[in-house]
Amino acid sequence: MKLLLTSAGFENPKVGKKFLEVVGKPAHEIKIIFIPTAAITEGEKYYVRKCEEELLSVDVKKQNIKVLNLDHSISHSEVASSDVIYVCG
């Protein structure tokens, strides 16, 4: 398992580059489970949109980002078919 922790997302371009390096796949092939854990207010949702935009800025395809809220169980197949679990909020 590889883990990349950041508190400022890809604000620093080196972090976005490191993200791609850690995943080890071309950006357009990366499949992401995106979990916005604590985004309730509009102000908080702004940061969720910003996080998603950062993923798009390193060429991850929008159709490869699956947004999941933790209001239900996540199946093993959902997790197994993804390359990245991205948590924000």
CNS distance restraints for C-alpha pairs under 8 A (distance, minus, plus):
assign (resid   2 and name CA) (resid  22 and name CA) 7.05 0.50 0.50
assign (resid   4 and name CA) (resid  19 and name CA) 7.12 0.50 0.50
assign (resid   4 and name CA) (resid  22 and name CA) 7.87 0.50 0.50
assign (resid   8 and name CA) (resid  12 and name CA) 7.89 0.50 0.50
assign (resid   9 and name CA) (resid  15 and name CA) 7.44 0.50 0.50
assign (resid   9 and name CA) (resid  16 and name CA) 7.94 0.50 0.50
assign (resid   9 and name CA) (resid  51 and name CA) 6.70 0.50 0.50
assign (resid   9 and name CA) (resid  54 and name CA) 7.36 0.50 0.50
assign (resid  10 and name CA) (resid  14 and name CA) 7.58 0.50 0.50
assign (resid  10 and name CA) (resid  15 and name CA) 5.26 0.50 0.50
assign (resid  10 and name CA) (resid  16 and name CA) 4.97 0.50 0.50
assign (resid  10 and name CA) (resid  54 and name CA) 6.14 0.50 0.50
assign (resid  11 and name CA) (resid  15 and name CA) 7.50 0.50 0.50
assign (resid  12 and name CA) (resid  16 and name CA) 7.19 0.50 0.50
assign (resid  13 and name CA) (resid  17 and name CA) 6.35 0.50 0.50
assign (resid  14 and name CA) (resid  18 and name CA) 6.07 0.50 0.50
assign (resid  15 and name CA) (resid  19 and name CA) 6.07 0.50 0.50
assign (resid  16 and name CA) (resid  20 and name CA) 6.51 0.50 0.50
assign (resid  16 and name CA) (resid  58 and name CA) 6.58 0.50 0.50
assign (resid  17 and name CA) (resid  21 and name CA) 6.31 0.50 0.50
assign (resid  17 and name CA) (resid  58 and name CA) 7.85 0.50 0.50
assign (resid  18 and name CA) (resid  22 and name CA) 6.03 0.50 0.50
assign (resid  19 and name CA) (resid  23 and name CA) 6.27 0.50 0.50
assign (resid  20 and name CA) (resid  24 and name CA) 6.09 0.50 0.50
assign (resid  20 and name CA) (resid  25 and name CA) 6.97 0.50 0.50
assign (resid  20 and name CA) (resid  26 and name CA) 7.48 0.50 0.50
assign (resid  20 and name CA) (resid  27 and name CA) 6.70 0.50 0.50
assign (resid  20 and name CA) (resid  58 and name CA) 8.00 0.50 0.50
assign (resid  21 and name CA) (resid  25 and name CA) 7.74 0.50 0.50
assign (resid  23 and name CA) (resid  30 and name CA) 7.83 0.50 0.50
assign (resid  23 and name CA) (resid  83 and name CA) 7.21 0.50 0.50
assign (resid  23 and name CA) (resid  84 and name CA) 7.56 0.50 0.50
assign (resid  25 and name CA) (resid  29 and name CA) 6.56 0.50 0.50
assign (resid  25 and name CA) (resid  30 and name CA) 6.43 0.50 0.50
assign (resid  26 and name CA) (resid  30 and name CA) 6.73 0.50 0.50
assign (resid  27 and name CA) (resid  58 and name CA) 6.82 0.50 0.50
assign (resid  27 and name CA) (resid  59 and name CA) 5.44 0.50 0.50
assign (resid  27 and name CA) (resid  60 and name CA) 4.84 0.50 0.50
assign (resid  27 and name CA) (resid  61 and name CA) 7.54 0.50 0.50
assign (resid  28 and name CA) (resid  59 and name CA) 5.98 0.50 0.50
assign (resid  28 and name CA) (resid  60 and name CA) 4.94 0.50 0.50
assign (resid  28 and name CA) (resid  61 and name CA) 5.41 0.50 0.50
assign (resid  29 and name CA) (resid  60 and name CA) 7.32 0.50 0.50
assign (resid  29 and name CA) (resid  61 and name CA) 7.66 0.50 0.50
assign (resid  29 and name CA) (resid  64 and name CA) 7.69 0.50 0.50
assign (resid  30 and name CA) (resid  60 and name CA) 6.36 0.50 0.50
assign (resid  30 and name CA) (resid  61 and name CA) 7.79 0.50 0.50
assign (resid  30 and name CA) (resid  64 and name CA) 6.76 0.50 0.50
assign (resid  30 and name CA) (resid  82 and name CA) 7.70 0.50 0.50
assign (resid  30 and name CA) (resid  83 and name CA) 6.06 0.50 0.50
assign (resid  30 and name CA) (resid  84 and name CA) 7.51 0.50 0.50
assign (resid  31 and name CA) (resid  64 and name CA) 4.81 0.50 0.50
assign (resid  31 and name CA) (resid  65 and name CA) 6.16 0.50 0.50
assign (resid  31 and name CA) (resid  66 and name CA) 7.91 0.50 0.50
assign (resid  31 and name CA) (resid  81 and name CA) 7.56 0.50 0.50
assign (resid  31 and name CA) (resid  82 and name CA) 4.90 0.50 0.50
assign (resid  31 and name CA) (resid  83 and name CA) 5.24 0.50 0.50
assign (resid  31 and name CA) (resid  84 and name CA) 6.46 0.50 0.50
assign (resid  32 and name CA) (resid  64 and name CA) 6.10 0.50 0.50
assign (resid  32 and name CA) (resid  65 and name CA) 4.82 0.50 0.50
assign (resid  32 and name CA) (resid  66 and name CA) 6.11 0.50 0.50
assign (resid  32 and name CA) (resid  82 and name CA) 5.50 0.50 0.50
assign (resid  32 and name CA) (resid  83 and name CA) 5.97 0.50 0.50
assign (resid  32 and name CA) (resid  84 and name CA) 4.76 0.50 0.50
assign (resid  32 and name CA) (resid  85 and name CA) 5.84 0.50 0.50
assign (resid  32 and name CA) (resid  86 and name CA) 6.76 0.50 0.50
assign (resid  33 and name CA) (resid  65 and name CA) 6.08 0.50 0.50
assign (resid  33 and name CA) (resid  66 and name CA) 4.97 0.50 0.50
assign (resid  33 and name CA) (resid  67 and name CA) 6.04 0.50 0.50
assign (resid  33 and name CA) (resid  68 and name CA) 6.74 0.50 0.50
assign (resid  33 and name CA) (resid  79 and name CA) 7.42 0.50 0.50
assign (resid  33 and name CA) (resid  82 and name CA) 6.40 0.50 0.50
assign (resid  33 and name CA) (resid  84 and name CA) 6.24 0.50 0.50
assign (resid  33 and name CA) (resid  85 and name CA) 4.84 0.50 0.50
assign (resid  33 and name CA) (resid  86 and name CA) 6.07 0.50 0.50
assign (resid  34 and name CA) (resid  65 and name CA) 6.37 0.50 0.50
assign (resid  34 and name CA) (resid  66 and name CA) 5.75 0.50 0.50
assign (resid  34 and name CA) (resid  67 and name CA) 4.62 0.50 0.50
assign (resid  34 and name CA) (resid  68 and name CA) 6.04 0.50 0.50
assign (resid  34 and name CA) (resid  85 and name CA) 6.16 0.50 0.50
assign (resid  34 and name CA) (resid  86 and name CA) 4.84 0.50 0.50
assign (resid  34 and name CA) (resid  87 and name CA) 6.06 0.50 0.50
assign (resid  34 and name CA) (resid  88 and name CA) 7.90 0.50 0.50
assign (resid  35 and name CA) (resid  67 and name CA) 5.92 0.50 0.50
assign (resid  35 and name CA) (resid  68 and name CA) 5.19 0.50 0.50
assign (resid  35 and name CA) (resid  69 and name CA) 5.81 0.50 0.50
assign (resid  35 and name CA) (resid  70 and name CA) 7.40 0.50 0.50
assign (resid  35 and name CA) (resid  85 and name CA) 7.47 0.50 0.50
assign (resid  35 and name CA) (resid  86 and name CA) 6.08 0.50 0.50
assign (resid  35 and name CA) (resid  87 and name CA) 4.74 0.50 0.50
assign (resid  35 and name CA) (resid  88 and name CA) 6.33 0.50 0.50
assign (resid  36 and name CA) (resid  48 and name CA) 6.39 0.50 0.50
assign (resid  36 and name CA) (resid  67 and name CA) 7.60 0.50 0.50
assign (resid  36 and name CA) (resid  68 and name CA) 7.41 0.50 0.50
assign (resid  36 and name CA) (resid  69 and name CA) 6.51 0.50 0.50
assign (resid  36 and name CA) (resid  87 and name CA) 5.96 0.50 0.50
assign (resid  36 and name CA) (resid  88 and name CA) 4.97 0.50 0.50
assign (resid  36 and name CA) (resid  89 and name CA) 5.32 0.50 0.50
assign (resid  37 and name CA) (resid  69 and name CA) 6.69 0.50 0.50
assign (resid  37 and name CA) (resid  70 and name CA) 6.94 0.50 0.50
assign (resid  37 and name CA) (resid  87 and name CA) 6.77 0.50 0.50
assign (resid  37 and name CA) (resid  88 and name CA) 6.12 0.50 0.50
assign (resid  37 and name CA) (resid  89 and name CA) 5.18 0.50 0.50
assign (resid  38 and name CA) (resid  44 and name CA) 7.65 0.50 0.50
assign (resid  38 and name CA) (resid  88 and name CA) 7.53 0.50 0.50
assign (resid  38 and name CA) (resid  89 and name CA) 4.55 0.50 0.50
assign (resid  39 and name CA) (resid  44 and name CA) 4.90 0.50 0.50
assign (resid  39 and name CA) (resid  45 and name CA) 5.23 0.50 0.50
assign (resid  39 and name CA) (resid  48 and name CA) 7.02 0.50 0.50
assign (resid  39 and name CA) (resid  89 and name CA) 5.45 0.50 0.50
assign (resid  40 and name CA) (resid  44 and name CA) 6.22 0.50 0.50
assign (resid  40 and name CA) (resid  45 and name CA) 6.63 0.50 0.50
assign (resid  41 and name CA) (resid  45 and name CA) 6.18 0.50 0.50
assign (resid  42 and name CA) (resid  46 and name CA) 6.27 0.50 0.50
assign (resid  43 and name CA) (resid  47 and name CA) 7.25 0.50 0.50
assign (resid  44 and name CA) (resid  48 and name CA) 6.82 0.50 0.50
assign (resid  44 and name CA) (resid  89 and name CA) 7.10 0.50 0.50
assign (resid  45 and name CA) (resid  49 and name CA) 6.32 0.50 0.50
assign (resid  46 and name CA) (resid  50 and name CA) 6.24 0.50 0.50
assign (resid  47 and name CA) (resid  51 and name CA) 6.10 0.50 0.50
assign (resid  47 and name CA) (resid  89 and name CA) 7.44 0.50 0.50
assign (resid  48 and name CA) (resid  52 and name CA) 6.30 0.50 0.50
assign (resid  48 and name CA) (resid  88 and name CA) 6.77 0.50 0.50
assign (resid  48 and name CA) (resid  89 and name CA) 6.82 0.50 0.50
assign (resid  49 and name CA) (resid  53 and name CA) 6.11 0.50 0.50
assign (resid  50 and name CA) (resid  54 and name CA) 6.22 0.50 0.50
assign (resid  51 and name CA) (resid  55 and name CA) 6.54 0.50 0.50
assign (resid  51 and name CA) (resid  88 and name CA) 7.52 0.50 0.50
assign (resid  52 and name CA) (resid  56 and name CA) 6.40 0.50 0.50
assign (resid  53 and name CA) (resid  57 and name CA) 6.05 0.50 0.50
assign (resid  54 and name CA) (resid  58 and name CA) 6.73 0.50 0.50
assign (resid  55 and name CA) (resid  59 and name CA) 6.88 0.50 0.50
assign (resid  55 and name CA) (resid  60 and name CA) 5.67 0.50 0.50
assign (resid  56 and name CA) (resid  60 and name CA) 4.95 0.50 0.50
assign (resid  56 and name CA) (resid  61 and name CA) 6.36 0.50 0.50
assign (resid  56 and name CA) (resid  62 and name CA) 6.66 0.50 0.50
assign (resid  60 and name CA) (resid  64 and name CA) 7.10 0.50 0.50
assign (resid  60 and name CA) (resid  65 and name CA) 7.91 0.50 0.50
assign (resid  61 and name CA) (resid  65 and name CA) 7.05 0.50 0.50
assign (resid  70 and name CA) (resid  74 and name CA) 7.84 0.50 0.50
assign (resid  74 and name CA) (resid  78 and name CA) 6.63 0.50 0.50
assign (resid  74 and name CA) (resid  79 and name CA) 7.39 0.50 0.50
assign (resid  75 and name CA) (resid  79 and name CA) 6.68 0.50 0.50
assign (resid  76 and name CA) (resid  80 and name CA) 5.94 0.50 0.50
assign (resid  77 and name CA) (resid  81 and name CA) 5.92 0.50 0.50
assign (resid  78 and name CA) (resid  82 and name CA) 6.72 0.50 0.50
assign (resid  79 and name CA) (resid  85 and name CA) 7.88 0.50 0.50
